[in-house]
Amino acid sequence: MNISYTKRILAICAYLGFGVYALAGSVTRADTPNAAADEELRQRVTAALHSDPYFYDQHVNVSVEKGVVVLRGFVASEWDLRDALRIAGKAAGDSRVIDDLSIQLGGRR
């Protein structure tokens, strides 16, 4: 096997996110341990939204993808939207929070 060919394969695997063990036949991705961290972050943000006494969280879904928090669903006002982002940002710490929320004026709780 040519050394430059091996370096190319390693570079491609690194670019695709596979660990070094991918060359040995393992299908384990390098970001697998992050799944547990993502789930813990999702639970932390969801709990923070739910525990706030002034925010109605029934229509807000939280997901975490590679350490990035995504809020989906709808809220009843601009104030609720800002409140959701504030609460999620505080619970997420250094993690990025993406707003994919809609405002449904006149929405009912």
Kinemage of the C-alpha trace (Angstrom):
@kinemage 1
@onewidth
@group {chain A} dominant
@subgroup {mainchain}
@vectorlist {calphas} color= white
{ca met a 1} P 0.000 0.000 0.000
{ca asn a 2} L 1.370 3.379 -0.994
{ca ile a 3} L 1.987 5.810 1.890
{ca ser a 4} L 0.368 8.737 0.097
{ca tyr a 5} L -2.686 6.553 -0.552
{ca thr a 6} L -2.918 5.762 3.181
{ca lys a 7} L -2.645 9.456 4.038
{ca arg a 8} L -5.447 10.232 1.604
{ca ile a 9} L -7.692 7.571 3.150
{ca leu a 10} L -6.939 8.901 6.653
{ca ala a 11} L -7.704 12.452 5.528
{ca ile a 12} L -11.007 11.367 3.964
{ca cys a 13} L -11.996 9.446 7.118
{ca ala a 14} L -11.112 12.440 9.283
{ca tyr a 15} L -13.157 14.711 7.009
{ca leu a 16} L -16.152 12.364 7.184
{ca gly a 17} L -15.896 12.160 10.956
{ca phe a 18} L -14.773 8.550 11.290
{ca gly a 19} L -12.287 7.637 13.968
{ca val a 20} L -9.005 5.843 13.276
{ca tyr a 21} L -10.722 2.532 14.023
{ca ala a 22} L -12.894 2.957 10.924
{ca leu a 23} L -9.952 1.775 8.848
{ca ala a 24} L -9.800 -1.433 10.883
{ca gly a 25} L -13.373 -2.315 9.938
{ca ser a 26} L -15.226 -0.750 12.865
{ca val a 27} L -18.264 1.366 12.067
{ca thr a 28} L -18.011 3.445 15.249
{ca arg a 29} L -18.204 7.141 14.534
{ca ala a 30} L -15.920 9.539 16.367
{ca asp a 31} L -18.907 11.574 17.664
{ca thr a 32} L -20.735 8.639 19.309
{ca pro a 33} L -19.821 9.686 22.887
{ca asn a 34} L -21.431 13.060 22.173
{ca ala a 35} L -24.859 11.426 21.915
{ca ala a 36} L -24.977 11.084 25.703
{ca ala a 37} L -23.856 14.691 26.149
{ca asp a 38} L -26.475 15.849 23.622
{ca glu a 39} L -29.215 13.980 25.475
{ca glu a 40} L -28.110 15.434 28.821
{ca leu a 41} L -28.130 18.943 27.316
{ca arg a 42} L -31.591 18.362 25.807
{ca gln a 43} L -32.962 17.239 29.156
{ca arg a 44} L -31.383 20.216 30.938
{ca val a 45} L -32.889 22.760 28.511
{ca thr a 46} L -36.288 21.016 28.508
{ca ala a 47} L -36.353 21.003 32.317
{ca ala a 48} L -35.413 24.694 32.452
{ca leu a 49} L -38.224 25.635 30.051
{ca his a 50} L -40.709 23.495 31.952
{ca ser a 51} L -39.740 24.764 35.396
{ca asp a 52} L -40.065 28.464 34.555
{ca pro a 53} L -43.348 29.586 36.164
{ca tyr a 54} L -44.037 32.269 33.547
{ca phe a 55} L -43.310 30.275 30.373
{ca tyr a 56} L -45.797 27.833 28.810
{ca asp a 57} L -43.675 25.142 27.190
{ca gln a 58} L -46.313 22.680 25.911
{ca his a 59} L -45.789 23.643 22.257
{ca val a 60} L -41.994 23.905 22.315
{ca asn a 61} L -39.832 20.922 21.397
{ca val a 62} L -36.136 20.819 22.215
{ca ser a 63} L -33.622 18.835 20.215
{ca val a 64} L -29.832 18.827 20.296
{ca glu a 65} L -27.730 18.023 17.266
{ca lys a 66} L -23.950 17.876 17.752
{ca gly a 67} L -24.071 20.187 20.755
{ca val a 68} L -26.400 22.746 19.157
{ca val a 69} L -29.795 23.290 20.810
{ca val a 70} L -32.752 23.712 18.439
{ca leu a 71} L -36.121 25.031 19.649
{ca arg a 72} L -39.075 24.069 17.439
{ca gly a 73} L -42.790 24.672 17.754
{ca phe a 74} L -44.753 27.814 18.499
{ca val a 75} L -45.274 30.413 21.191
{ca ala a 76} L -48.083 32.921 21.721
{ca ser a 77} L -46.136 36.199 21.538
{ca glu a 78} L -42.855 37.935 20.835
{ca trp a 79} L -42.350 38.122 24.590
{ca asp a 80} L -42.677 34.322 24.893
{ca leu a 81} L -40.228 33.874 22.029
{ca arg a 82} L -37.604 36.016 23.735
{ca asp a 83} L -38.309 34.310 27.047
{ca ala a 84} L -37.790 30.859 25.477
{ca leu a 85} L -34.473 31.925 23.976
{ca arg a 86} L -33.331 33.474 27.270
{ca ile a 87} L -34.221 30.398 29.322
{ca ala a 88} L -32.719 27.957 26.811
{ca gly a 89} L -29.558 30.026 26.426
{ca lys a 90} L -29.030 30.152 30.168
{ca ala a 91} L -29.568 26.382 30.530
{ca ala a 92} L -27.399 25.589 27.495
{ca gly a 93} L -24.403 27.499 28.801
{ca asp a 94} L -21.818 27.820 26.035
{ca ser a 95} L -23.870 25.813 23.532
{ca arg a 96} L -25.503 27.596 20.623
{ca val a 97} L -29.313 27.918 20.607
{ca ile a 98} L -31.152 28.013 17.270
{ca asp a 99} L -34.626 29.531 17.132
{ca asp a 100} L -37.005 27.617 14.867
{ca leu a 101} L -40.089 28.823 16.756
{ca ser a 102} L -43.166 30.443 15.241
{ca ile a 103} L -45.390 33.019 16.844
{ca gln a 104} L -49.057 32.102 16.781
{ca leu a 105} L -50.897 35.216 17.861
{ca gly a 106} L -53.926 34.507 19.945
{ca gly a 107} L -52.633 31.014 20.744
{ca arg a 108} L -54.269 29.324 23.682
{ca arg a 109} L -52.590 27.667 26.586
